[in-house]
């Protein structure tokens, strides 16, 4: 289910929609949008990740360990859920902690998923598709949160009063192609550049840590961060997402510009996001590859 596919029909409203919730405010935004659309939402918050306020934002709520797929499947089925959406960040670095097996203590369904569907590699797409395939064994399908809340995607155009300069547009164009290639390789979604030199590339650490690393390497500041979707981004998971925290991290690190892909990036709490960007003096623009090419050629 990519951005290029037509969105599927929404499920009937006689059964609750399941929400498998990671970190951040995206799960809260999805729950609010789905309930406004008339759906009941039963959420399972991943322990150590999900926001504490999620329980009060949903019609039903439970918690589940990161490596407890059997428990998650059982809880969703008991609640009458047949379709699930993923929302929120999962901190993948925990997979590389010492004694990770003892820390997470995976159940048998997780072990089956790992050795049946995720043996080839540990890329994000591989792991998330493996989860989807394991849930499908019990008749649980996954949809996209954006099918319920398409308004979360940002349209094309500048979001802030300050616009990128001509030199900054040059850095956006330079970083755009790099970010797309990193996405194609399923490495990460963002790159930080300055004067058409690569400062940092996102991998397992996530966008905010990537920005902080760029700031440590570019002490004079003024760098640009470009965040885009993968060329064949699966709408069901890992859609590029930015929020107020991203802006504050960028400002603290010395960045000046954030370029995101229009119609394929989620902006959380857009009104507060734009107000914060204007207050911090950060230029934010949502654009497409075609617009970037025309800007640079002009």
One Martini backbone bead per residue (centre of mass of N, CA, C, O) as a GRO file, in nm:
protein
  298
    1UNK     BB    1   0.080   0.048   0.031
    2UNK     BB    2   0.105   0.325  -0.143
    3UNK     BB    3   0.087   0.651  -0.257
    4UNK     BB    4   0.010   0.539  -0.558
    5UNK     BB    5  -0.226   0.417  -0.436
    6UNK     BB    6  -0.537   0.372  -0.383
    7UNK     BB    7  -0.746   0.416  -0.145
    8UNK     BB    8  -0.915   0.239   0.060
    9UNK     BB    9  -1.176   0.134   0.204
   10UNK     BB   10  -1.337   0.180   0.474
   11UNK     BB   11  -1.431   0.049   0.743
   12UNK     BB   12  -1.659  -0.042   0.935
   13UNK     BB   13  -1.831   0.094   1.240
   14UNK     BB   14  -1.901  -0.185   1.413
   15UNK     BB   15  -1.586  -0.182   1.462
   16UNK     BB   16  -1.300  -0.155   1.601
   17UNK     BB   17  -1.001   0.015   1.593
   18UNK     BB   18  -0.674  -0.055   1.585
   19UNK     BB   19  -0.390   0.057   1.799
   20UNK     BB   20  -0.043   0.065   1.744
   21UNK     BB   21   0.155   0.229   1.989
   22UNK     BB   22   0.394   0.456   2.004
   23UNK     BB   23   0.572   0.723   1.998
   24UNK     BB   24   0.426   1.016   2.050
   25UNK     BB   25   0.149   1.211   1.889
   26UNK     BB   26   0.025   1.045   1.658
   27UNK     BB   27  -0.176   0.857   1.809
   28UNK     BB   28  -0.350   1.092   1.911
   29UNK     BB   29  -0.428   1.205   1.633
   30UNK     BB   30  -0.563   0.952   1.528
   31UNK     BB   31  -0.776   0.904   1.746
   32UNK     BB   32  -0.925   1.173   1.701
   33UNK     BB   33  -0.994   1.133   1.399
   34UNK     BB   34  -1.146   0.861   1.418
   35UNK     BB   35  -1.365   0.962   1.619
   36UNK     BB   36  -1.475   1.190   1.438
   37UNK     BB   37  -1.556   0.959   1.214
   38UNK     BB   38  -1.697   0.720   1.414
   39UNK     BB   39  -1.476   0.563   1.564
   40UNK     BB   40  -1.355   0.307   1.743
   41UNK     BB   41  -1.075   0.291   1.979
   42UNK     BB   42  -0.822   0.037   2.020
   43UNK     BB   43  -0.544   0.046   2.228
   44UNK     BB   44  -0.186  -0.035   2.209
   45UNK     BB   45   0.074   0.026   2.422
   46UNK     BB   46   0.400   0.049   2.408
   47UNK     BB   47   0.627  -0.017   2.621
   48UNK     BB   48   0.820   0.277   2.661
   49UNK     BB   49   0.642   0.471   2.443
   50UNK     BB   50   0.367   0.548   2.512
   51UNK     BB   51   0.147   0.772   2.590
   52UNK     BB   52  -0.028   0.846   2.882
   53UNK     BB   53  -0.286   0.990   2.724
   54UNK     BB   54  -0.412   0.759   2.545
   55UNK     BB   55  -0.633   0.627   2.716
   56UNK     BB   56  -0.829   0.890   2.716
   57UNK     BB   57  -0.840   0.887   2.375
   58UNK     BB   58  -0.994   0.612   2.407
   59UNK     BB   59  -1.217   0.335   2.428
   60UNK     BB   60  -0.961   0.148   2.444
   61UNK     BB   61  -0.701  -0.008   2.666
   62UNK     BB   62  -0.356  -0.120   2.643
   63UNK     BB   63  -0.067  -0.319   2.709
   64UNK     BB   64   0.258  -0.389   2.542
   65UNK     BB   65   0.515  -0.554   2.451
   66UNK     BB   66   0.750  -0.545   2.204
   67UNK     BB   67   0.772  -0.893   2.223
   68UNK     BB   68   0.421  -0.934   2.223
   69UNK     BB   69   0.233  -1.048   1.983
   70UNK     BB   70   0.039  -1.244   2.116
   71UNK     BB   71  -0.091  -1.036   2.305
   72UNK     BB   72  -0.188  -0.838   2.090
   73UNK     BB   73  -0.370  -1.030   1.933
   74UNK     BB   74  -0.551  -1.111   2.172
   75UNK     BB   75  -0.655  -0.827   2.249
   76UNK     BB   76  -0.783  -0.751   1.980
   77UNK     BB   77  -0.979  -0.990   1.956
   78UNK     BB   78  -1.130  -0.937   2.227
   79UNK     BB   79  -1.222  -0.637   2.108
   80UNK     BB   80  -1.307  -0.683   1.788
   81UNK     BB   81  -1.064  -0.664   1.605
   82UNK     BB   82  -0.960  -0.643   1.238
   83UNK     BB   83  -0.824  -0.353   1.227
   84UNK     BB   84  -0.496  -0.204   1.197
   85UNK     BB   85  -0.279   0.053   1.324
   86UNK     BB   86   0.014   0.239   1.289
   87UNK     BB   87   0.165   0.454   1.550
   88UNK     BB   88   0.465   0.564   1.592
   89UNK     BB   89   0.762   0.524   1.760
   90UNK     BB   90   1.032   0.289   1.736
   91UNK     BB   91   1.307   0.193   1.927
   92UNK     BB   92   1.548   0.009   1.766
   93UNK     BB   93   1.804   0.014   1.955
   94UNK     BB   94   1.713  -0.212   2.158
   95UNK     BB   95   1.818  -0.454   1.974
   96UNK     BB   96   2.137  -0.364   2.074
   97UNK     BB   97   2.128  -0.453   2.347
   98UNK     BB   98   2.221  -0.601   2.608
   99UNK     BB   99   2.036  -0.868   2.663
  100UNK     BB  100   1.768  -0.844   2.489
  101UNK     BB  101   1.612  -1.107   2.542
  102UNK     BB  102   1.577  -1.053   2.855
  103UNK     BB  103   1.435  -0.778   2.831
  104UNK     BB  104   1.193  -0.876   2.631
  105UNK     BB  105   1.092  -1.160   2.619
  106UNK     BB  106   0.979  -1.332   2.385
  107UNK     BB  107   0.732  -1.469   2.233
  108UNK     BB  108   0.630  -1.710   2.013
  109UNK     BB  109   0.526  -1.514   1.793
  110UNK     BB  110   0.789  -1.353   1.771
  111UNK     BB  111   0.972  -1.586   1.700
  112UNK     BB  112   0.824  -1.666   1.443
  113UNK     BB  113   0.854  -1.398   1.297
  114UNK     BB  114   1.163  -1.375   1.300
  115UNK     BB  115   1.228  -1.670   1.155
  116UNK     BB  116   1.017  -1.637   0.906
  117UNK     BB  117   1.023  -1.299   0.814
  118UNK     BB  118   1.331  -1.177   0.948
  119UNK     BB  119   1.610  -1.316   0.835
  120UNK     BB  120   1.747  -1.136   0.617
  121UNK     BB  121   1.684  -0.863   0.789
  122UNK     BB  122   1.665  -0.528   0.985
  123UNK     BB  123   1.481  -0.362   0.841
  124UNK     BB  124   1.208  -0.181   0.866
  125UNK     BB  125   1.033  -0.318   0.646
  126UNK     BB  126   1.085  -0.607   0.732
  127UNK     BB  127   0.970  -0.591   1.024
  128UNK     BB  128   0.686  -0.472   0.962
  129UNK     BB  129   0.596  -0.692   0.763
  130UNK     BB  130   0.622  -0.921   0.966
  131UNK     BB  131   0.401  -0.826   1.154
  132UNK     BB  132   0.172  -0.834   0.948
  133UNK     BB  133   0.197  -1.142   0.888
  134UNK     BB  134   0.139  -1.241   1.176
  135UNK     BB  135  -0.146  -1.114   1.204
  136UNK     BB  136  -0.273  -1.258   0.950
  137UNK     BB  137  -0.298  -1.545   1.083
  138UNK     BB  138  -0.562  -1.399   1.253
  139UNK     BB  139  -0.712  -1.181   1.054
  140UNK     BB  140  -0.526  -0.927   1.077
  141UNK     BB  141  -0.529  -0.608   0.949
  142UNK     BB  142  -0.360  -0.338   0.776
  143UNK     BB  143  -0.371   0.006   0.788
  144UNK     BB  144  -0.389   0.348   0.740
  145UNK     BB  145  -0.399   0.638   0.915
  146UNK     BB  146  -0.456   0.815   0.650
  147UNK     BB  147  -0.741   0.705   0.585
  148UNK     BB  148  -0.860   0.867   0.846
  149UNK     BB  149  -0.616   1.122   0.822
  150UNK     BB  150  -0.536   1.312   0.555
  151UNK     BB  151  -0.491   1.602   0.696
  152UNK     BB  152  -0.190   1.544   0.799
  153UNK     BB  153  -0.102   1.618   0.531
  154UNK     BB  154   0.110   1.825   0.362
  155UNK     BB  155   0.106   2.080   0.164
  156UNK     BB  156   0.217   2.277  -0.065
  157UNK     BB  157   0.455   2.500   0.064
  158UNK     BB  158   0.496   2.748   0.267
  159UNK     BB  159   0.479   2.772   0.636
  160UNK     BB  160   0.649   3.035   0.661
  161UNK     BB  161   0.771   3.349   0.661
  162UNK     BB  162   1.030   3.227   0.615
  163UNK     BB  163   1.239   3.184   0.339
  164UNK     BB  164   1.433   3.043   0.136
  165UNK     BB  165   1.712   3.086  -0.006
  166UNK     BB  166   1.896   3.027  -0.276
  167UNK     BB  167   2.112   2.862  -0.123
  168UNK     BB  168   1.906   2.683   0.030
  169UNK     BB  169   1.785   2.557  -0.225
  170UNK     BB  170   2.045   2.417  -0.302
  171UNK     BB  171   2.049   2.233  -0.048
  172UNK     BB  172   1.780   2.098  -0.095
  173UNK     BB  173   1.849   1.967  -0.367
  174UNK     BB  174   2.095   1.810  -0.266
  175UNK     BB  175   1.942   1.654  -0.030
  176UNK     BB  176   1.707   1.518  -0.176
  177UNK     BB  177   1.857   1.295  -0.339
  178UNK     BB  178   1.985   1.165  -0.091
  179UNK     BB  179   1.725   1.097   0.067
  180UNK     BB  180   1.600   0.916  -0.149
  181UNK     BB  181   1.829   0.707  -0.149
  182UNK     BB  182   1.810   0.628   0.149
  183UNK     BB  183   1.518   0.530   0.119
  184UNK     BB  184   1.563   0.310  -0.094
  185UNK     BB  185   1.765   0.160   0.122
  186UNK     BB  186   1.642   0.175   0.412
  187UNK     BB  187   1.787   0.387   0.624
  188UNK     BB  188   1.641   0.681   0.584
  189UNK     BB  189   1.483   1.029   0.575
  190UNK     BB  190   1.741   1.212   0.654
  191UNK     BB  191   1.931   1.516   0.587
  192UNK     BB  192   2.234   1.709   0.640
  193UNK     BB  193   2.320   2.037   0.507
  194UNK     BB  194   2.613   2.239   0.383
  195UNK     BB  195   2.724   2.372   0.113
  196UNK     BB  196   2.696   2.092  -0.033
  197UNK     BB  197   2.732   1.920   0.237
  198UNK     BB  198   2.749   1.637   0.426
  199UNK     BB  199   2.679   1.587   0.769
  200UNK     BB  200   2.409   1.393   0.794
  201UNK     BB  201   2.264   1.059   0.837
  202UNK     BB  202   1.997   0.876   0.874
  203UNK     BB  203   1.913   0.607   1.091
  204UNK     BB  204   1.843   0.448   1.381
  205UNK     BB  205   1.820   0.724   1.559
  206UNK     BB  206   1.691   0.949   1.398
  207UNK     BB  207   1.622   1.276   1.338
  208UNK     BB  208   1.712   1.425   1.598
  209UNK     BB  209   1.997   1.296   1.617
  210UNK     BB  210   2.088   1.391   1.341
  211UNK     BB  211   2.072   1.692   1.405
  212UNK     BB  212   2.270   1.695   1.642
  213UNK     BB  213   2.514   1.595   1.480
  214UNK     BB  214   2.521   1.831   1.283
  215UNK     BB  215   2.572   2.051   1.501
  216UNK     BB  216   2.848   1.932   1.599
  217UNK     BB  217   2.981   1.964   1.299
  218UNK     BB  218   2.826   2.261   1.271
  219UNK     BB  219   2.912   2.527   1.455
  220UNK     BB  220   2.793   2.773   1.273
  221UNK     BB  221   2.559   2.678   1.126
  222UNK     BB  222   2.295   2.695   0.880
  223UNK     BB  223   2.149   2.441   0.821
  224UNK     BB  224   1.994   2.166   0.635
  225UNK     BB  225   1.684   1.981   0.636
  226UNK     BB  226   1.589   1.670   0.478
  227UNK     BB  227   1.255   1.520   0.443
  228UNK     BB  228   1.152   1.200   0.313
  229UNK     BB  229   1.016   0.971   0.131
  230UNK     BB  230   1.000   0.690   0.003
  231UNK     BB  231   0.956   0.595  -0.316
  232UNK     BB  232   0.778   0.327  -0.180
  233UNK     BB  233   0.584   0.412   0.042
  234UNK     BB  234   0.433   0.278   0.315
  235UNK     BB  235   0.137   0.386   0.463
  236UNK     BB  236   0.134   0.190   0.725
  237UNK     BB  237   0.443   0.296   0.771
  238UNK     BB  238   0.686   0.533   0.832
  239UNK     BB  239   0.587   0.812   0.802
  240UNK     BB  240   0.675   1.113   0.774
  241UNK     BB  241   0.747   1.309   1.080
  242UNK     BB  242   0.652   1.626   1.228
  243UNK     BB  243   0.730   1.862   1.496
  244UNK     BB  244   0.804   2.069   1.746
  245UNK     BB  245   1.058   1.909   1.838
  246UNK     BB  246   1.209   1.933   1.572
  247UNK     BB  247   1.245   2.240   1.578
  248UNK     BB  248   1.398   2.265   1.846
  249UNK     BB  249   1.635   2.090   1.761
  250UNK     BB  250   1.723   2.261   1.522
  251UNK     BB  251   1.775   2.524   1.673
  252UNK     BB  252   1.981   2.414   1.887
  253UNK     BB  253   2.184   2.312   1.646
  254UNK     BB  254   2.165   2.555   1.403
  255UNK     BB  255   1.934   2.546   1.223
  256UNK     BB  256   1.725   2.696   0.936
  257UNK     BB  257   1.612   2.439   0.765
  258UNK     BB  258   1.297   2.276   0.655
  259UNK     BB  259   1.247   2.001   0.433
  260UNK     BB  260   0.945   1.867   0.294
  261UNK     BB  261   0.719   1.640   0.173
  262UNK     BB  262   0.457   1.674  -0.008
  263UNK     BB  263   0.181   1.458   0.062
  264UNK     BB  264   0.413   1.268   0.261
  265UNK     BB  265   0.378   1.445   0.528
  266UNK     BB  266   0.358   1.476   0.873
  267UNK     BB  267   0.189   1.734   1.064
  268UNK     BB  268   0.183   1.811   1.389
  269UNK     BB  269   0.014   2.047   1.499
  270UNK     BB  270   0.024   2.286   1.281
  271UNK     BB  271  -0.021   2.554   1.427
  272UNK     BB  272   0.209   2.518   1.636
  273UNK     BB  273   0.433   2.463   1.435
  274UNK     BB  274   0.431   2.736   1.285
  275UNK     BB  275   0.461   2.922   1.531
  276UNK     BB  276   0.733   2.806   1.619
  277UNK     BB  277   0.896   2.860   1.363
  278UNK     BB  278   0.858   3.167   1.368
  279UNK     BB  279   0.986   3.213   1.650
  280UNK     BB  280   1.269   3.064   1.562
  281UNK     BB  281   1.342   3.120   1.247
  282UNK     BB  282   1.231   2.883   1.075
  283UNK     BB  283   1.238   2.735   0.767
  284UNK     BB  284   0.939   2.599   0.607
  285UNK     BB  285   0.905   2.345   0.345
  286UNK     BB  286   0.676   2.214   0.106
  287UNK     BB  287   0.778   1.973  -0.142
  288UNK     BB  288   0.879   1.883  -0.466
  289UNK     BB  289   1.079   1.777  -0.711
  290UNK     BB  290   0.972   1.972  -0.928
  291UNK     BB  291   1.008   2.235  -0.767
  292UNK     BB  292   1.310   2.218  -0.720
  293UNK     BB  293   1.398   2.220  -1.014
  294UNK     BB  294   1.270   2.498  -1.081
  295UNK     BB  295   1.427   2.668  -0.874
  296UNK     BB  296   1.718   2.602  -0.971
  297UNK     BB  297   1.670   2.689  -1.278
  298UNK     BB  298   1.596   3.004  -1.222
   0.00000   0.00000   0.00000
